[in-house]
């Protein structure tokens, strides 16, 4: 089974205004257990799995470490996309030591959060970049996803991190991740998940069609990793109707990348 990413947890310590989990996600908060990770490792056929979905995985570094080592034993590489708040030197060294292949820091500035009291300091990231092993830095990347109005400022800010040796990108976000906002009855979805029969697994083992599925509505769930019969074809769900298509070269969800 081709599994693109799994959800270590759907718990998150910040509330980004553009993320659907902030106000729209109604499912319970939980953490993936080791048995589910073991099961995924048994059935996964791809060579790379991302350990994130709608939550901050580095809130549970010990479980990330377990997943990294479990998948590595099956010849599967792993990557994590983190909001950066828990990406301190201790946590990063822990997952890197375990064999993490790729760590993406998606830096989220304060003015993008619903709760103005949430800390937005990047001092710990500066500490990481100043003290991390050079070979670990080569496996890291920083991404800022912004509106066109914020692009110029973001590029200037990211140049400082690029000067430290970190690979950096600035991307324009199309419709702020809320794919249902551009519903088009005549749109024929084209995306890498459908074309390549890729799936995502939520923390409770539920199988969903792509990274845009933030909730556990019955019509969005297409199976469970513990089912005897796993889905062999990804036919998508009702969200697909309004999606611009992740991986579609003509209409990228995140597009116009600017590499610093």
C-alpha positions in Angstrom: 0.0 0.0 0.0 1.5 3.4 -1.1 1.2 5.6 2.0 2.3 9.2 1.5 2.1 10.3 5.2 0.9 9.3 8.6 -0.4 11.4 11.5 1.7 10.9 14.6 -0.8 13.2 16.3 -3.4 15.8 15.4 -2.5 17.8 18.5 -1.0 21.2 17.6 0.4 23.9 19.9 -0.4 26.8 17.6 -3.6 28.0 15.8 -2.8 29.2 12.3 -5.6 31.2 10.8 -5.2 29.5 7.4 -5.2 25.9 8.7 -8.6 24.1 8.7 -7.8 22.3 11.9 -8.0 25.6 13.8 -11.8 26.0 13.5 -13.1 23.2 11.3 -11.7 20.0 12.7 -14.2 18.2 15.0 -12.5 14.8 15.5 -11.0 13.9 18.8 -7.4 14.7 19.6 -5.1 11.7 19.9 -1.7 10.1 19.3 -0.9 7.2 17.1 0.1 4.1 19.1 3.1 1.9 18.3 0.9 -1.0 17.2 -0.5 1.2 14.4 2.9 2.3 13.3 4.0 -1.4 13.3 1.0 -2.2 11.1 1.7 0.6 8.7 5.3 -0.6 8.4 4.0 -4.1 7.5 1.8 -3.0 4.6 3.7 0.1 3.2 5.2 -0.4 -0.2 6.8 3.0 -0.8 10.3 4.1 0.1 9.5 7.3 1.9 6.8 8.2 4.5 6.1 11.7 6.0 5.4 11.6 9.8 2.9 14.5 9.8 -0.6 15.4 8.9 -2.8 17.8 11.0 -0.7 18.1 14.1 2.8 18.9 15.4 4.7 15.6 15.5 7.7 16.9 17.4 5.5 17.3 20.5 6.1 13.6 20.8 9.8 13.1 19.9 10.0 9.7 21.4 7.2 8.4 19.2 8.8 10.0 16.2 12.0 8.2 17.0 10.1 4.9 17.3 8.5 5.5 13.9 11.7 6.5 12.2 13.5 3.4 13.4 10.6 1.1 12.7 10.3 2.2 9.1 14.0 2.2 8.6 14.0 -1.5 9.6 11.7 -2.0 6.5 14.0 0.1 4.2 11.6 3.1 4.4 13.0 6.6 4.8 11.1 9.2 6.8 10.5 13.0 6.8 8.9 15.5 9.2 7.3 18.8 8.5 7.2 20.8 11.7 5.9 24.3 12.6 9.2 24.9 14.3 8.0 25.6 17.8 9.2 22.2 19.2 12.2 22.0 16.9 14.8 22.7 19.6 18.3 21.3 19.4 17.5 18.3 21.7 14.5 17.2 19.6 16.1 17.7 16.3 19.2 15.8 17.3 17.0 13.0 18.6 15.2 12.4 15.3 18.3 13.0 13.3 20.2 10.5 15.3 17.4 8.0 14.7 17.9 8.4 11.0 15.3 11.0 9.8 16.0 11.7 6.2 14.4 15.1 5.9 13.2 17.8 8.3 11.2 20.8 7.0 10.7 23.8 9.2 7.5 25.6 8.1 8.1 28.9 9.9 4.8 30.4 11.1 5.0 34.1 12.1 2.9 35.5 14.9 0.6 37.6 12.8 -0.7 34.4 11.2 -2.0 32.9 14.4 -5.5 33.2 15.8 -4.2 33.5 19.4 -1.9 36.5 19.7 -0.5 35.0 22.9 1.2 32.1 21.2 4.9 32.5 21.2 6.5 33.1 17.8 10.2 33.4 18.9 12.7 31.8 16.5 15.6 32.0 19.0 15.6 28.3 19.4 15.9 27.8 15.7 18.8 30.2 15.6 20.4 28.1 18.4 19.8 24.9 16.4 21.4 26.3 13.2 24.4 27.6 15.2 25.0 24.3 17.0 23.7 21.4 14.9 26.0 19.0 13.2 26.8 20.1 9.6 25.6 16.7 8.2 22.3 17.2 9.9 21.9 20.7 8.5 22.1 19.2 5.0 18.9 17.2 5.7 17.0 20.4 6.8 14.9 22.9 4.9 12.9 26.0 5.9 9.7 27.0 4.0 7.5 30.0 4.4 4.1 29.8 2.7 2.7 33.3 2.3 0.2 35.5 0.5 1.5 37.6 -2.4 1.4 40.7 -0.1 3.8 39.1 2.4 6.2 37.7 -0.2 8.8 40.5 -0.3 9.2 40.7 3.5 9.3 36.9 3.8 12.1 36.6 1.2 14.2 39.2 3.1 13.7 37.3 6.4 14.5 34.0 4.8 17.8 35.3 3.4 19.1 35.4 6.9 18.5 31.7 7.4 19.9 30.9 3.9 23.1 32.7 5.0 23.4 30.1 7.8 23.5 27.3 5.3 19.9 26.3 5.5 18.0 25.5 2.3 15.1 28.0 2.1 12.0 28.4 0.1 9.1 31.0 0.0 5.9 29.8 -1.6 2.6 31.5 -2.4 -0.3 29.7 -0.9 -3.4 29.2 -3.1 -6.7 29.6 -1.2 -5.0 29.2 2.2 -5.3 25.5 2.2 -9.1 25.5 2.3 -9.9 23.6 -0.9 -13.6 23.7 -0.4 -13.5 27.5 -0.9 -13.1 27.2 -4.6 -15.8 24.6 -5.4 -16.3 24.0 -9.1 -18.9 21.5 -10.2 -17.2 21.1 -13.6 -13.7 20.7 -12.2 -12.0 17.3 -12.8 -9.4 16.8 -10.1 -5.9 15.8 -11.0 -3.4 15.1 -8.2 -0.5 12.9 -7.2 -2.6 11.1 -4.6 -5.2 9.9 -7.2 -2.7 9.4 -10.0 -0.2 7.4 -7.9 -2.7 5.7 -5.6 -1.3 7.3 -2.5 -3.0 7.5 0.9 -2.7 9.1 4.3 -3.3 7.5 7.7 -4.8 9.4 10.6 -3.6 8.8 14.2 -6.4 6.3 14.9 -5.6 4.2 11.8 -8.2 5.7 9.5 -7.2 5.9 5.9 -8.0 9.0 3.9 -7.4 10.0 0.3 -5.0 12.9 0.7 -3.3 15.6 2.9 -6.3 17.9 2.6 -8.6 15.6 4.7 -8.5 17.2 8.1 -11.6 15.7 9.6 -13.1 12.2 10.1 -16.5 12.5 8.3 -17.7 9.1 7.3 -17.8 10.1 3.6 -14.1 11.1 3.8 -12.8 7.9 5.5 -12.0 5.1 3.0 -10.8 2.4 5.4 -8.7 1.6 8.3 -5.1 0.3 8.4 -6.3 -2.7 10.5 -8.9 -3.8 8.0 -8.3 -7.2 6.4 -9.0 -5.6 3.0 -7.1 -2.4 2.3 -8.0 0.0 -0.5 -6.1 -0.7 -3.7 -7.4 2.4 -5.6 -7.6 5.9 -4.4 -10.9 7.3 -5.8 -10.8 10.4 -3.7 -13.7 11.9 -1.7 -16.1 14.7 -1.8 -13.4 17.2 -1.0 -11.8 16.5 -4.4 -14.5 18.4 -6.2 -13.2 21.8 -5.2 -9.5 21.0 -4.9 -7.0 22.7 -7.3 -5.0 19.5 -7.3 -1.9 18.8 -5.2 0.9 17.9 -7.6 -1.0 19.2 -10.6 1.5 21.0 -12.7 -1.2 23.4 -14.0 -2.8 24.4 -10.7 -0.5 23.9 -7.7 -2.0 24.3 -4.2 1.3 25.9 -3.3 2.9 27.6 -6.3 5.4 30.1 -7.6 8.3 28.9 -5.4 11.0 31.4 -4.7 14.2 29.7 -3.6 16.5 31.9 -1.4 
